[in-house]
Amino acid sequence: MISFETVVNLIGSTTTLKGLQVKSKLDESEYPKVILIKEPELKKVNLHPYAFNREWNYTIKTRKKQKS
C-alpha cells in the first residue's frame, strides 16, 4: 500500500458502465480489534462462504420471515 490517500482516491474513482459512482473518505475512527460472538448468536446469521478463503469471503443474506 502506498498511502491511505492513494487507496481512498482509487476507491473514489471507481465507476461502472451503468453509471455507478463511488464516494470514499478515510475513516480514522478507532474500532475494537476483537469482538467475540457466541456460537448460538452466530448460527442466526445467514452466512454463505465462498470457496476461496471461506473465512474472509462470504455473503450475508437476509432470512425469510416466518409466518405467525
mmCIF file of the N, C-alpha and C atoms, coordinates in Angstrom:
data_MODEL
# 
_entry.id   MODEL 
# 
loop_
_atom_site.group_PDB 
_atom_site.id 
_atom_site.type_symbol 
_atom_site.label_atom_id 
_atom_site.label_alt_id 
_atom_site.label_comp_id 
_atom_site.label_asym_id 
_atom_site.label_entity_id 
_atom_site.label_seq_id 
_atom_site.pdbx_PDB_ins_code 
_atom_site.Cartn_x 
_atom_site.Cartn_y 
_atom_site.Cartn_z 
_atom_site.occupancy 
_atom_site.B_iso_or_equiv 
_atom_site.pdbx_formal_charge 
_atom_site.auth_seq_id 
_atom_site.auth_comp_id 
_atom_site.auth_asym_id 
_atom_site.auth_atom_id 
_atom_site.pdbx_PDB_model_num 
ATOM 1   N N  . MET A 1 1  ? 0.849   -1.163  0.000   1.00 0.00 ? 1  MET A N  1 
ATOM 2   C CA . MET A 1 1  ? 0.000   0.000   0.000   1.00 0.00 ? 1  MET A CA 1 
ATOM 3   C C  . MET A 1 1  ? 0.900   1.233   0.000   1.00 0.00 ? 1  MET A C  1 
ATOM 4   N N  . ILE A 1 2  ? 0.643   2.127   -0.894  1.00 0.00 ? 2  ILE A N  1 
ATOM 5   C CA . ILE A 1 2  ? 1.454   3.340   -0.996  1.00 0.00 ? 2  ILE A CA 1 
ATOM 6   C C  . ILE A 1 2  ? 1.075   4.319   0.111   1.00 0.00 ? 2  ILE A C  1 
ATOM 7   N N  . SER A 1 3  ? -0.196  4.659   0.206   1.00 0.00 ? 3  SER A N  1 
ATOM 8   C CA . SER A 1 3  ? -0.678  5.543   1.272   1.00 0.00 ? 3  SER A CA 1 
ATOM 9   C C  . SER A 1 3  ? -2.187  5.410   1.371   1.00 0.00 ? 3  SER A C  1 
ATOM 10  N N  . PHE A 1 4  ? -2.741  5.846   2.501   1.00 0.00 ? 4  PHE A N  1 
ATOM 11  C CA . PHE A 1 4  ? -4.196  5.828   2.641   1.00 0.00 ? 4  PHE A CA 1 
ATOM 12  C C  . PHE A 1 4  ? -4.831  6.743   1.599   1.00 0.00 ? 4  PHE A C  1 
ATOM 13  N N  . GLU A 1 5  ? -4.214  7.880   1.342   1.00 0.00 ? 5  GLU A N  1 
ATOM 14  C CA . GLU A 1 5  ? -4.748  8.825   0.362   1.00 0.00 ? 5  GLU A CA 1 
ATOM 15  C C  . GLU A 1 5  ? -4.868  8.163   -1.016  1.00 0.00 ? 5  GLU A C  1 
ATOM 16  N N  . THR A 1 6  ? -3.845  7.426   -1.419  1.00 0.00 ? 6  THR A N  1 
ATOM 17  C CA . THR A 1 6  ? -3.866  6.742   -2.711  1.00 0.00 ? 6  THR A CA 1 
ATOM 18  C C  . THR A 1 6  ? -5.009  5.733   -2.770  1.00 0.00 ? 6  THR A C  1 
ATOM 19  N N  . VAL A 1 7  ? -5.169  4.948   -1.711  1.00 0.00 ? 7  VAL A N  1 
ATOM 20  C CA . VAL A 1 7  ? -6.220  3.930   -1.680  1.00 0.00 ? 7  VAL A CA 1 
ATOM 21  C C  . VAL A 1 7  ? -7.602  4.585   -1.727  1.00 0.00 ? 7  VAL A C  1 
ATOM 22  N N  . VAL A 1 8  ? -7.812  5.624   -0.931  1.00 0.00 ? 8  VAL A N  1 
ATOM 23  C CA . VAL A 1 8  ? -9.099  6.324   -0.911  1.00 0.00 ? 8  VAL A CA 1 
ATOM 24  C C  . VAL A 1 8  ? -9.388  6.911   -2.292  1.00 0.00 ? 8  VAL A C  1 
ATOM 25  N N  . ASN A 1 9  ? -8.387  7.485   -2.939  1.00 0.00 ? 9  ASN A N  1 
ATOM 26  C CA . ASN A 1 9  ? -8.581  8.051   -4.282  1.00 0.00 ? 9  ASN A CA 1 
ATOM 27  C C  . ASN A 1 9  ? -8.887  6.966   -5.312  1.00 0.00 ? 9  ASN A C  1 
ATOM 28  N N  . LEU A 1 10 ? -8.224  5.821   -5.216  1.00 0.00 ? 10 LEU A N  1 
ATOM 29  C CA . LEU A 1 10 ? -8.507  4.716   -6.139  1.00 0.00 ? 10 LEU A CA 1 
ATOM 30  C C  . LEU A 1 10 ? -9.941  4.215   -5.968  1.00 0.00 ? 10 LEU A C  1 
ATOM 31  N N  . ILE A 1 11 ? -10.365 4.036   -4.727  1.00 0.00 ? 11 ILE A N  1 
ATOM 32  C CA . ILE A 1 11 ? -11.734 3.598   -4.468  1.00 0.00 ? 11 ILE A CA 1 
ATOM 33  C C  . ILE A 1 11 ? -12.718 4.652   -4.967  1.00 0.00 ? 11 ILE A C  1 
ATOM 34  N N  . GLY A 1 12 ? -12.430 5.919   -4.695  1.00 0.00 ? 12 GLY A N  1 
ATOM 35  C CA . GLY A 1 12 ? -13.315 7.012   -5.086  1.00 0.00 ? 12 GLY A CA 1 
ATOM 36  C C  . GLY A 1 12 ? -13.413 7.227   -6.579  1.00 0.00 ? 12 GLY A C  1 
ATOM 37  N N  . SER A 1 13 ? -12.457 6.734   -7.336  1.00 0.00 ? 13 SER A N  1 
ATOM 38  C CA . SER A 1 13 ? -12.508 6.909   -8.797  1.00 0.00 ? 13 SER A CA 1 
ATOM 39  C C  . SER A 1 13 ? -13.181 5.734   -9.494  1.00 0.00 ? 13 SER A C  1 
ATOM 40  N N  . THR A 1 14 ? -13.737 4.805   -8.728  1.00 0.00 ? 14 THR A N  1 
ATOM 41  C CA . THR A 1 14 ? -14.412 3.640   -9.292  1.00 0.00 ? 14 THR A CA 1 
ATOM 42  C C  . THR A 1 14 ? -15.729 4.040   -9.952  1.00 0.00 ? 14 THR A C  1 
ATOM 43  N N  . THR A 1 15 ? -15.959 3.543   -11.158 1.00 0.00 ? 15 THR A N  1 
ATOM 44  C CA . THR A 1 15 ? -17.235 3.737   -11.864 1.00 0.00 ? 15 THR A CA 1 
ATOM 45  C C  . THR A 1 15 ? -17.577 2.437   -12.585 1.00 0.00 ? 15 THR A C  1 
ATOM 46  N N  . THR A 1 16 ? -18.816 2.349   -13.054 1.00 0.00 ? 16 THR A N  1 
ATOM 47  C CA . THR A 1 16 ? -19.219 1.204   -13.871 1.00 0.00 ? 16 THR A CA 1 
ATOM 48  C C  . THR A 1 16 ? -19.792 1.717   -15.181 1.00 0.00 ? 16 THR A C  1 
ATOM 49  N N  . LEU A 1 17 ? -19.971 0.824   -16.131 1.00 0.00 ? 17 LEU A N  1 
ATOM 50  C CA . LEU A 1 17 ? -20.552 1.196   -17.423 1.00 0.00 ? 17 LEU A CA 1 
ATOM 51  C C  . LEU A 1 17 ? -21.992 1.682   -17.279 1.00 0.00 ? 17 LEU A C  1 
ATOM 52  N N  . LYS A 1 18 ? -22.670 1.239   -16.214 1.00 0.00 ? 18 LYS A N  1 
ATOM 53  C CA . LYS A 1 18 ? -24.065 1.656   -15.993 1.00 0.00 ? 18 LYS A CA 1 
ATOM 54  C C  . LYS A 1 18 ? -24.174 2.960   -15.212 1.00 0.00 ? 18 LYS A C  1 
ATOM 55  N N  . GLY A 1 19 ? -23.024 3.561   -14.862 1.00 0.00 ? 19 GLY A N  1 
ATOM 56  C CA . GLY A 1 19 ? -23.062 4.881   -14.238 1.00 0.00 ? 19 GLY A CA 1 
ATOM 57  C C  . GLY A 1 19 ? -22.876 4.933   -12.736 1.00 0.00 ? 19 GLY A C  1 
ATOM 58  N N  . LEU A 1 20 ? -22.599 3.801   -12.094 1.00 0.00 ? 20 LEU A N  1 
ATOM 59  C CA . LEU A 1 20 ? -22.345 3.826   -10.664 1.00 0.00 ? 20 LEU A CA 1 
ATOM 60  C C  . LEU A 1 20 ? -21.111 4.671   -10.388 1.00 0.00 ? 20 LEU A C  1 
ATOM 61  N N  . GLN A 1 21 ? -21.213 5.562   -9.423  1.00 0.00 ? 21 GLN A N  1 
ATOM 62  C CA . GLN A 1 21 ? -20.066 6.345   -8.985  1.00 0.00 ? 21 GLN A CA 1 
ATOM 63  C C  . GLN A 1 21 ? -19.893 6.122   -7.494  1.00 0.00 ? 21 GLN A C  1 
ATOM 64  N N  . VAL A 1 22 ? -18.659 6.005   -7.059  1.00 0.00 ? 22 VAL A N  1 
ATOM 65  C CA . VAL A 1 22 ? -18.351 5.705   -5.668  1.00 0.00 ? 22 VAL A CA 1 
ATOM 66  C C  . VAL A 1 22 ? -17.767 6.938   -5.006  1.00 0.00 ? 22 VAL A C  1 
ATOM 67  N N  . LYS A 1 23 ? -18.211 7.213   -3.787  1.00 0.00 ? 23 LYS A N  1 
ATOM 68  C CA . LYS A 1 23 ? -17.602 8.267   -2.972  1.00 0.00 ? 23 LYS A CA 1 
ATOM 69  C C  . LYS A 1 23 ? -16.869 7.572   -1.833  1.00 0.00 ? 23 LYS A C  1 
ATOM 70  N N  . SER A 1 24 ? -15.694 8.062   -1.496  1.00 0.00 ? 24 SER A N  1 
ATOM 71  C CA . SER A 1 24 ? -14.940 7.431   -0.411  1.00 0.00 ? 24 SER A CA 1 
ATOM 72  C C  . SER A 1 24 ? -14.240 8.494   0.417   1.00 0.00 ? 24 SER A C  1 
ATOM 73  N N  . LYS A 1 25 ? -14.020 8.158   1.678   1.00 0.00 ? 25 LYS A N  1 
ATOM 74  C CA . LYS A 1 25 ? -13.226 9.020   2.558   1.00 0.00 ? 25 LYS A CA 1 
ATOM 75  C C  . LYS A 1 25 ? -12.589 8.141   3.618   1.00 0.00 ? 25 LYS A C  1 
ATOM 76  N N  . LEU A 1 26 ? -11.504 8.602   4.154   1.00 0.00 ? 26 LEU A N  1 
ATOM 77  C CA . LEU A 1 26 ? -10.780 7.845   5.175   1.00 0.00 ? 26 LEU A CA 1 
ATOM 78  C C  . LEU A 1 26 ? -11.496 7.957   6.512   1.00 0.00 ? 26 LEU A C  1 
ATOM 79  N N  . ASP A 1 27 ? -11.774 6.830   7.109   1.00 0.00 ? 27 ASP A N  1 
ATOM 80  C CA . ASP A 1 27 ? -12.385 6.770   8.443   1.00 0.00 ? 27 ASP A CA 1 
ATOM 81  C C  . ASP A 1 27 ? -11.256 6.526   9.437   1.00 0.00 ? 27 ASP A C  1 
ATOM 82  N N  . GLU A 1 28 ? -10.940 7.525   10.226  1.00 0.00 ? 28 GLU A N  1 
ATOM 83  C CA . GLU A 1 28 ? -9.839  7.409   11.185  1.00 0.00 ? 28 GLU A CA 1 
ATOM 84  C C  . GLU A 1 28 ? -10.319 7.034   12.585  1.00 0.00 ? 28 GLU A C  1 
ATOM 85  N N  . SER A 1 29 ? -11.561 6.595   12.703  1.00 0.00 ? 29 SER A N  1 
ATOM 86  C CA . SER A 1 29 ? -12.095 6.173   14.000  1.00 0.00 ? 29 SER A CA 1 
ATOM 87  C C  . SER A 1 29 ? -11.365 4.927   14.479  1.00 0.00 ? 29 SER A C  1 
ATOM 88  N N  . GLU A 1 30 ? -11.362 4.730   15.786  1.00 0.00 ? 30 GLU A N  1 
ATOM 89  C CA . GLU A 1 30 ? -10.788 3.508   16.346  1.00 0.00 ? 30 GLU A CA 1 
ATOM 90  C C  . GLU A 1 30 ? -11.906 2.518   16.626  1.00 0.00 ? 30 GLU A C  1 
ATOM 91  N N  . TYR A 1 31 ? -11.662 1.261   16.284  1.00 0.00 ? 31 TYR A N  1 
ATOM 92  C CA . TYR A 1 31 ? -12.639 0.202   16.473  1.00 0.00 ? 31 TYR A CA 1 
ATOM 93  C C  . TYR A 1 31 ? -11.999 -0.922  17.288  1.00 0.00 ? 31 TYR A C  1 
ATOM 94  N N  . PRO A 1 32 ? -12.804 -1.713  18.001  1.00 0.00 ? 32 PRO A N  1 
ATOM 95  C CA . PRO A 1 32 ? -12.230 -2.830  18.754  1.00 0.00 ? 32 PRO A CA 1 
ATOM 96  C C  . PRO A 1 32 ? -11.565 -3.826  17.811  1.00 0.00 ? 32 PRO A C  1 
ATOM 97  N N  . LYS A 1 33 ? -10.451 -4.379  18.258  1.00 0.00 ? 33 LYS A N  1 
ATOM 98  C CA . LYS A 1 33 ? -9.713  -5.342  17.433  1.00 0.00 ? 33 LYS A CA 1 
ATOM 99  C C  . LYS A 1 33 ? -10.406 -6.698  17.410  1.00 0.00 ? 33 LYS A C  1 
ATOM 100 N N  . VAL A 1 34 ? -11.117 -7.035  18.474  1.00 0.00 ? 34 VAL A N  1 
ATOM 101 C CA . VAL A 1 34 ? -11.773 -8.338  18.550  1.00 0.00 ? 34 VAL A CA 1 
ATOM 102 C C  . VAL A 1 34 ? -13.176 -8.155  19.120  1.00 0.00 ? 34 VAL A C  1 
ATOM 103 N N  . ILE A 1 35 ? -14.130 -8.760  18.468  1.00 0.00 ? 35 ILE A N  1 
ATOM 104 C CA . ILE A 1 35 ? -15.487 -8.822  19.006  1.00 0.00 ? 35 ILE A CA 1 
ATOM 105 C C  . ILE A 1 35 ? -15.862 -10.300 19.010  1.00 0.00 ? 35 ILE A C  1 
ATOM 106 N N  . LEU A 1 36 ? -16.112 -10.839 20.162  1.00 0.00 ? 36 LEU A N  1 
ATOM 107 C CA . LEU A 1 36 ? -16.439 -12.258 20.279  1.00 0.00 ? 36 LEU A CA 1 
ATOM 108 C C  . LEU A 1 36 ? -17.943 -12.466 20.140  1.00 0.00 ? 36 LEU A C  1 
ATOM 109 N N  . ILE A 1 37 ? -18.321 -13.338 19.228  1.00 0.00 ? 37 ILE A N  1 
ATOM 110 C CA . ILE A 1 37 ? -19.720 -13.686 19.013  1.00 0.00 ? 37 ILE A CA 1 
ATOM 111 C C  . ILE A 1 37 ? -19.901 -15.134 19.453  1.00 0.00 ? 37 ILE A C  1 
ATOM 112 N N  . LYS A 1 38 ? -20.849 -15.365 20.336  1.00 0.00 ? 38 LYS A N  1 
ATOM 113 C CA . LYS A 1 38 ? -21.085 -16.726 20.819  1.00 0.00 ? 38 LYS A CA 1 
ATOM 114 C C  . LYS A 1 38 ? -21.756 -17.551 19.725  1.00 0.00 ? 38 LYS A C  1 
ATOM 115 N N  . GLU A 1 39 ? -21.496 -18.848 19.745  1.00 0.00 ? 39 GLU A N  1 
ATOM 116 C CA . GLU A 1 39 ? -21.951 -19.768 18.700  1.00 0.00 ? 39 GLU A CA 1 
ATOM 117 C C  . GLU A 1 39 ? -23.456 -19.693 18.430  1.00 0.00 ? 39 GLU A C  1 
ATOM 118 N N  . PRO A 1 40 ? -24.326 -19.681 19.458  1.00 0.00 ? 40 PRO A N  1 
ATOM 119 C CA . PRO A 1 40 ? -25.771 -19.611 19.168  1.00 0.00 ? 40 PRO A CA 1 
ATOM 120 C C  . PRO A 1 40 ? -26.143 -18.333 18.392  1.00 0.00 ? 40 PRO A C  1 
ATOM 121 N N  . GLU A 1 41 ? -25.480 -17.244 18.720  1.00 0.00 ? 41 GLU A N  1 
ATOM 122 C CA . GLU A 1 41 ? -25.730 -15.986 18.027  1.00 0.00 ? 41 GLU A CA 1 
ATOM 123 C C  . GLU A 1 41 ? -25.254 -16.065 16.573  1.00 0.00 ? 41 GLU A C  1 
ATOM 124 N N  . LEU A 1 42 ? -24.083 -16.647 16.373  1.00 0.00 ? 42 LEU A N  1 
ATOM 125 C CA . LEU A 1 42 ? -23.501 -16.763 15.039  1.00 0.00 ? 42 LEU A CA 1 
ATOM 126 C C  . LEU A 1 42 ? -24.363 -17.653 14.135  1.00 0.00 ? 42 LEU A C  1 
ATOM 127 N N  . LYS A 1 43 ? -24.976 -18.679 14.715  1.00 0.00 ? 43 LYS A N  1 
ATOM 128 C CA . LYS A 1 43 ? -25.811 -19.588 13.917  1.00 0.00 ? 43 LYS A CA 1 
ATOM 129 C C  . LYS A 1 43 ? -27.049 -18.890 13.369  1.00 0.00 ? 43 LYS A C  1 
ATOM 130 N N  . LYS A 1 44 ? -27.427 -17.757 13.956  1.00 0.00 ? 44 LYS A N  1 
ATOM 131 C CA . LYS A 1 44 ? -28.580 -16.994 13.476  1.00 0.00 ? 44 LYS A CA 1 
ATOM 132 C C  . LYS A 1 44 ? -28.252 -16.189 12.221  1.00 0.00 ? 44 LYS A C  1 
ATOM 133 N N  . VAL A 1 45 ? -26.959 -16.024 11.925  1.00 0.00 ? 45 VAL A N  1 
ATOM 134 C CA . VAL A 1 45 ? -26.537 -15.247 10.759  1.00 0.00 ? 45 VAL A CA 1 
ATOM 135 C C  . VAL A 1 45 ? -26.558 -16.151 9.532   1.00 0.00 ? 45 VAL A C  1 
ATOM 136 N N  . ASN A 1 46 ? -27.170 -15.686 8.467   1.00 0.00 ? 46 ASN A N  1 
ATOM 137 C CA . ASN A 1 46 ? -27.327 -16.467 7.249   1.00 0.00 ? 46 ASN A CA 1 
ATOM 138 C C  . ASN A 1 46 ? -26.101 -16.272 6.352   1.00 0.00 ? 46 ASN A C  1 
ATOM 139 N N  . LEU A 1 47 ? -24.977 -16.921 6.731   1.00 0.00 ? 47 LEU A N  1 
ATOM 140 C CA . LEU A 1 47 ? -23.712 -16.786 6.018   1.00 0.00 ? 47 LEU A CA 1 
ATOM 141 C C  . LEU A 1 47 ? -23.603 -17.782 4.876   1.00 0.00 ? 47 LEU A C  1 
ATOM 142 N N  . HIS A 1 48 ? -23.033 -17.318 3.764   1.00 0.00 ? 48 HIS A N  1 
ATOM 143 C CA . HIS A 1 48 ? -22.773 -18.171 2.605   1.00 0.00 ? 48 HIS A CA 1 
ATOM 144 C C  . HIS A 1 48 ? -21.327 -17.948 2.172   1.00 0.00 ? 48 HIS A C  1 
ATOM 145 N N  . PRO A 1 49 ? -20.382 -18.759 2.701   1.00 0.00 ? 49 PRO A N  1 
ATOM 146 C CA . PRO A 1 49 ? -18.961 -18.584 2.366   1.00 0.00 ? 49 PRO A CA 1 
ATOM 147 C C  . PRO A 1 49 ? -18.671 -18.933 0.908   1.00 0.00 ? 49 PRO A C  1 
ATOM 148 N N  . TYR A 1 50 ? -17.680 -18.244 0.353   1.00 0.00 ? 50 TYR A N  1 
ATOM 149 C CA . TYR A 1 50 ? -17.190 -18.556 -0.990  1.00 0.00 ? 50 TYR A CA 1 
ATOM 150 C C  . TYR A 1 50 ? -16.178 -19.693 -0.877  1.00 0.00 ? 50 TYR A C  1 
ATOM 151 N N  . ALA A 1 51 ? -15.906 -20.353 -1.970  1.00 0.00 ? 51 ALA A N  1 
ATOM 152 C CA . ALA A 1 51 ? -14.950 -21.467 -1.969  1.00 0.00 ? 51 ALA A CA 1 
ATOM 153 C C  . ALA A 1 51 ? -13.537 -20.978 -1.653  1.00 0.00 ? 51 ALA A C  1 
ATOM 154 N N  . PHE A 1 52 ? -13.193 -19.786 -2.126  1.00 0.00 ? 52 PHE A N  1 
ATOM 155 C CA . PHE A 1 52 ? -11.850 -19.242 -1.921  1.00 0.00 ? 52 PHE A CA 1 
ATOM 156 C C  . PHE A 1 52 ? -11.828 -18.422 -0.637  1.00 0.00 ? 52 PHE A C  1 
ATOM 157 N N  . ASN A 1 53 ? -10.909 -18.725 0.276   1.00 0.00 ? 53 ASN A N  1 
ATOM 158 C CA . ASN A 1 53 ? -10.777 -18.007 1.561   1.00 0.00 ? 53 ASN A CA 1 
ATOM 159 C C  . ASN A 1 53 ? -12.118 -17.907 2.292   1.00 0.00 ? 53 ASN A C  1 
ATOM 160 N N  . ARG A 1 54 ? -12.668 -19.022 2.631   1.00 0.00 ? 54 ARG A N  1 
ATOM 161 C CA . ARG A 1 54 ? -14.001 -19.092 3.240   1.00 0.00 ? 54 ARG A CA 1 
ATOM 162 C C  . ARG A 1 54 ? -14.157 -18.226 4.484   1.00 0.00 ? 54 ARG A C  1 
ATOM 163 N N  . GLU A 1 55 ? -13.068 -18.032 5.245   1.00 0.00 ? 55 GLU A N  1 
ATOM 164 C CA . GLU A 1 55 ? -13.162 -17.247 6.483   1.00 0.00 ? 55 GLU A CA 1 
ATOM 165 C C  . GLU A 1 55 ? -13.316 -15.756 6.190   1.00 0.00 ? 55 GLU A C  1 
ATOM 166 N N  . TRP A 1 56 ? -12.826 -15.316 5.037   1.00 0.00 ? 56 TRP A N  1 
ATOM 167 C CA . TRP A 1 56 ? -12.812 -13.883 4.715   1.00 0.00 ? 56 TRP A CA 1 
ATOM 168 C C  . TRP A 1 56 ? -13.862 -13.492 3.693   1.00 0.00 ? 56 TRP A C  1 
ATOM 169 N N  . ASN A 1 57 ? -14.250 -14.411 2.835   1.00 0.00 ? 57 ASN A N  1 
ATOM 170 C CA . ASN A 1 57 ? -15.127 -14.083 1.718   1.00 0.00 ? 57 ASN A CA 1 
ATOM 171 C C  . ASN A 1 57 ? -16.459 -14.795 1.859   1.00 0.00 ? 57 ASN A C  1 
ATOM 172 N N  . TYR A 1 58 ? -17.505 -14.014 2.050   1.00 0.00 ? 58 TYR A N  1 
ATOM 173 C CA . TYR A 1 58 ? -18.823 -14.600 2.234   1.00 0.00 ? 58 TYR A CA 1 
ATOM 174 C C  . TYR A 1 58 ? -19.894 -13.560 1.932   1.00 0.00 ? 58 TYR A C  1 
ATOM 175 N N  . THR A 1 59 ? -21.100 -14.042 1.742   1.00 0.00 ? 59 THR A N  1 
ATOM 176 C CA . THR A 1 59 ? -22.270 -13.188 1.586   1.00 0.00 ? 59 THR A CA 1 
ATOM 177 C C  . THR A 1 59 ? -23.153 -13.414 2.800   1.00 0.00 ? 59 THR A C  1 
ATOM 178 N N  . ILE A 1 60 ? -23.726 -12.343 3.313   1.00 0.00 ? 60 ILE A N  1 
ATOM 179 C CA . ILE A 1 60 ? -24.724 -12.454 4.385   1.00 0.00 ? 60 ILE A CA 1 
ATOM 180 C C  . ILE A 1 60 ? -26.070 -12.154 3.743   1.00 0.00 ? 60 ILE A C  1 
ATOM 181 N N  . LYS A 1 61 ? -26.955 -13.148 3.759   1.00 0.00 ? 61 LYS A N  1 
ATOM 182 C CA . LYS A 1 61 ? -28.273 -12.986 3.154   1.00 0.00 ? 61 LYS A CA 1 
ATOM 183 C C  . LYS A 1 61 ? -29.319 -12.813 4.236   1.00 0.00 ? 61 LYS A C  1 
ATOM 184 N N  . THR A 1 62 ? -30.384 -12.100 3.891   1.00 0.00 ? 62 THR A N  1 
ATOM 185 C CA . THR A 1 62 ? -31.478 -11.930 4.837   1.00 0.00 ? 62 THR A CA 1 
ATOM 186 C C  . THR A 1 62 ? -32.212 -13.260 4.990   1.00 0.00 ? 62 THR A C  1 
ATOM 187 N N  . ARG A 1 63 ? -32.831 -13.412 6.118   1.00 0.00 ? 63 ARG A N  1 
ATOM 188 C CA . ARG A 1 63 ? -33.624 -14.619 6.350   1.00 0.00 ? 63 ARG A CA 1 
ATOM 189 C C  . ARG A 1 63 ? -35.079 -14.316 6.012   1.00 0.00 ? 63 ARG A C  1 
ATOM 190 N N  . LYS A 1 64 ? -35.780 -15.331 5.515   1.00 0.00 ? 64 LYS A N  1 
ATOM 191 C CA . LYS A 1 64 ? -37.193 -15.165 5.235   1.00 0.00 ? 64 LYS A CA 1 
ATOM 192 C C  . LYS A 1 64 ? -37.929 -15.100 6.566   1.00 0.00 ? 64 LYS A C  1 
ATOM 193 N N  . LYS A 1 65 ? -38.890 -14.198 6.645   1.00 0.00 ? 65 LYS A N  1 
ATOM 194 C CA . LYS A 1 65 ? -39.692 -14.094 7.868   1.00 0.00 ? 65 LYS A CA 1 
ATOM 195 C C  . LYS A 1 65 ? -40.571 -15.312 8.007   1.00 0.00 ? 65 LYS A C  1 
ATOM 196 N N  . GLN A 1 66 ? -40.649 -15.818 9.229   1.00 0.00 ? 66 GLN A N  1 
ATOM 197 C CA . GLN A 1 66 ? -41.528 -16.969 9.489   1.00 0.00 ? 66 GLN A CA 1 
ATOM 198 C C  . GLN A 1 66 ? -42.949 -16.479 9.632   1.00 0.00 ? 66 GLN A C  1 
ATOM 199 N N  . LYS A 1 67 ? -43.883 -17.231 9.057   1.00 0.00 ? 67 LYS A N  1 
ATOM 200 C CA . LYS A 1 67 ? -45.297 -16.860 9.185   1.00 0.00 ? 67 LYS A CA 1 
ATOM 201 C C  . LYS A 1 67 ? -45.757 -17.157 10.603  1.00 0.00 ? 67 LYS A C  1 
ATOM 202 N N  . SER A 1 68 ? -46.546 -16.241 11.145  1.00 0.00 ? 68 SER A N  1 
ATOM 203 C CA . SER A 1 68 ? -47.041 -16.452 12.515  1.00 0.00 ? 68 SER A CA 1 
ATOM 204 C C  . SER A 1 68 ? -48.444 -16.942 12.544  1.00 0.00 ? 68 SER A C  1 
# 
